[in-house]
Amino acid sequence: ASFGDTPFVWDESRRSSSDPVWTSFALSWFGSLIPLVALGISSAAGADMAASTDPTGFIVLIYLVLFLSLPPALLLGAWHEAVMQRRIAGCLSVGDLKLSSSMGAKDQLSLIFGNIALVILTLGFGGMAAQMRVWRKSALRLRTEGALDYSKIAQASSKGPASGEGMADALDLGGAF
């Protein structure tokens, strides 16, 4: 990828040691198992409750277990997503312009809950607005250091199509239809 003819550079040496990517991944992965393990344990422990003629106690137990085990899994997943965004932004640069991000788990959680509410309350029509909320939040948390040398940025020198083939490809006019 490039900005004009100035390529984006991925520099691992710039990565922040304060963003433990593998730790957040492992905790997020194992955290996603928390609700499943909790459900398995509660199902095994409440098997005699489910066999009774009135399964209300067992159903209440299942909902209680889910209510208590889903928030830690969700928090760990949001933390991992924030770590990944900070890592990706921290390793990218274009020219002398270095990028970084201040995205946190709180930002991710506000996006998750806000976007779920937006999509549900608009019966799905808010899906595009939810995507725009993600990009807006990411752009607001993105920071830059340094400056672009605009004299080094030029339009790509490759010659584009002369008769509109690029537009046909972009709109997939020769695709599956």
C-alpha positions as CSV (number, residue, x, y, z in Angstrom):
1,A,0.0,0.0,0.0
2,S,1.2,3.5,-0.6
3,F,0.1,7.1,-0.3
4,G,0.7,8.4,-3.8
5,D,4.1,6.9,-4.6
6,T,5.3,6.9,-0.9
7,P,4.9,3.4,0.5
8,F,3.6,2.5,3.9
9,V,6.4,0.9,6.0
10,W,5.8,-1.8,8.7
11,D,8.6,-1.5,11.2
12,E,8.6,-4.1,14.0
13,S,11.4,-2.3,15.9
14,R,8.9,0.5,16.7
15,R,6.5,-1.8,18.4
16,S,5.6,-0.9,21.9
17,S,6.7,-3.4,24.5
18,S,3.8,-2.1,26.7
19,D,1.3,-3.8,24.3
20,P,1.5,-7.5,25.1
21,V,-0.1,-8.9,21.9
22,W,0.4,-12.6,22.7
23,T,-0.7,-12.2,26.3
24,S,-3.8,-10.4,25.3
25,F,-4.5,-13.0,22.6
26,A,-4.1,-15.9,24.9
27,L,-6.2,-14.3,27.7
28,S,-8.9,-13.4,25.1
29,W,-8.9,-16.9,23.7
30,F,-9.1,-18.6,27.1
31,G,-11.5,-15.9,28.2
32,S,-13.9,-16.9,25.4
33,L,-14.0,-20.4,27.0
34,I,-15.1,-19.0,30.4
35,P,-18.8,-19.0,29.5
36,L,-18.6,-22.5,27.9
37,V,-16.8,-24.0,30.9
38,A,-19.1,-22.3,33.3
39,L,-22.1,-23.6,31.4
40,G,-20.6,-27.1,31.4
41,I,-20.0,-27.1,35.1
42,S,-23.4,-25.7,36.0
43,S,-25.1,-28.2,33.7
44,A,-23.3,-31.1,35.3
45,A,-24.0,-29.7,38.8
46,G,-27.6,-29.0,38.0
47,A,-28.4,-32.2,36.1
48,D,-30.7,-33.4,38.9
49,M,-32.5,-30.0,38.8
50,A,-33.1,-30.3,35.1
51,A,-34.6,-33.8,35.5
52,S,-37.2,-32.5,37.9
53,T,-40.7,-31.7,36.6
54,D,-40.2,-28.0,37.2
55,P,-37.0,-26.9,35.5
56,T,-37.3,-23.2,36.6
57,G,-34.4,-23.5,39.0
58,F,-32.1,-24.9,36.4
59,I,-33.0,-22.3,33.8
60,V,-32.4,-19.5,36.4
61,L,-29.0,-21.1,37.2
62,I,-28.1,-21.2,33.5
63,Y,-29.0,-17.5,33.0
64,L,-27.1,-16.5,36.2
65,V,-24.0,-18.4,35.0
66,L,-24.2,-16.6,31.6
67,F,-24.8,-13.3,33.2
68,L,-21.7,-13.6,35.4
69,S,-19.4,-15.3,32.9
70,L,-19.9,-13.3,29.7
71,P,-18.6,-9.8,31.0
72,P,-15.1,-11.1,31.7
73,A,-14.9,-12.8,28.3
74,L,-16.2,-9.6,26.6
75,L,-13.7,-7.4,28.5
76,L,-10.8,-9.6,27.6
77,G,-11.8,-9.6,23.9
78,A,-12.2,-5.8,23.9
79,W,-8.7,-5.5,25.5
80,H,-7.2,-7.7,22.9
81,E,-8.8,-5.7,20.0
82,A,-7.5,-2.4,21.6
83,V,-4.0,-3.9,21.9
84,M,-4.0,-5.0,18.3
85,Q,-5.1,-1.6,17.1
86,R,-2.3,0.1,19.1
87,R,0.2,-2.4,17.7
88,I,-0.8,-2.0,14.1
89,A,-0.8,1.8,14.3
90,G,2.5,1.8,16.2
91,C,4.3,-0.3,13.6
92,L,3.0,1.7,10.6
93,S,4.7,4.8,9.1
94,V,4.6,6.6,5.8
95,G,7.7,8.7,5.0
96,D,8.7,10.5,8.1
97,L,5.1,10.3,9.5
98,K,4.8,7.8,12.4
99,L,1.4,6.6,13.6
100,S,0.2,5.6,17.0
101,S,-3.1,4.9,18.6
102,S,-4.6,5.6,22.1
103,M,-7.5,3.1,21.6
104,G,-8.4,1.3,24.9
105,A,-10.7,-1.4,26.0
106,K,-13.2,1.2,27.3
107,D,-13.4,2.6,23.7
108,Q,-13.9,-0.9,22.3
109,L,-16.7,-1.7,24.7
110,S,-18.4,1.6,24.0
111,L,-18.3,0.8,20.3
112,I,-19.6,-2.8,20.8
113,F,-22.5,-1.8,23.0
114,G,-23.3,1.3,21.0
115,N,-23.2,-0.5,17.7
116,I,-25.4,-3.3,18.9
117,A,-28.0,-0.9,20.2
118,L,-27.8,1.1,16.9
119,V,-28.3,-1.9,14.7
120,I,-31.1,-3.4,16.9
121,L,-33.0,-0.1,17.3
122,T,-32.8,0.7,13.6
123,L,-33.8,-2.9,12.6
124,G,-30.5,-3.4,10.8
125,F,-30.5,-0.1,8.8
126,G,-28.0,1.4,11.2
127,G,-25.3,-1.1,10.1
128,M,-23.6,1.4,7.9
129,A,-23.7,4.0,10.6
130,A,-22.1,1.5,13.0
131,Q,-19.2,0.9,10.6
132,M,-18.8,4.7,10.4
133,R,-18.7,4.9,14.2
134,V,-15.8,2.4,14.2
135,W,-13.8,4.4,11.7
136,R,-14.6,7.7,13.4
137,K,-13.5,6.4,16.8
138,S,-10.3,4.8,15.3
139,A,-9.5,8.1,13.5
140,L,-10.0,10.1,16.7
141,R,-7.7,7.9,18.6
142,L,-5.0,7.9,15.9
143,R,-2.0,10.1,16.6
144,T,0.7,11.3,14.2
145,E,4.3,12.2,14.9
146,G,6.4,13.9,12.3
147,A,5.3,15.3,9.0
148,L,4.7,14.2,5.4
149,D,7.0,15.7,2.8
150,Y,4.4,16.6,0.2
151,S,7.1,17.2,-2.4
152,K,7.9,13.5,-2.3
153,I,4.3,12.4,-2.8
154,A,3.3,12.2,-6.4
155,Q,0.5,10.6,-8.2
156,A,1.2,7.0,-9.1
157,S,3.1,6.8,-12.4
158,S,1.3,3.7,-13.7
159,K,-1.0,4.4,-16.7
160,G,-4.6,3.7,-16.0
161,P,-7.0,2.0,-18.4
162,A,-8.1,4.1,-21.4
163,S,-11.6,2.8,-21.9
164,G,-13.1,2.4,-18.5
165,E,-12.0,-1.2,-17.6
166,G,-11.0,0.0,-14.2
167,M,-14.5,1.3,-13.5
168,A,-16.0,-2.0,-14.7
169,D,-13.7,-4.0,-12.4
170,A,-14.4,-1.6,-9.4
171,L,-18.2,-2.1,-9.9
172,D,-17.8,-5.8,-10.6
173,L,-19.8,-5.4,-13.9
174,G,-18.2,-8.6,-15.4
175,G,-18.6,-10.6,-12.2
176,A,-21.0,-13.3,-11.2
177,F,-24.1,-11.8,-13.0
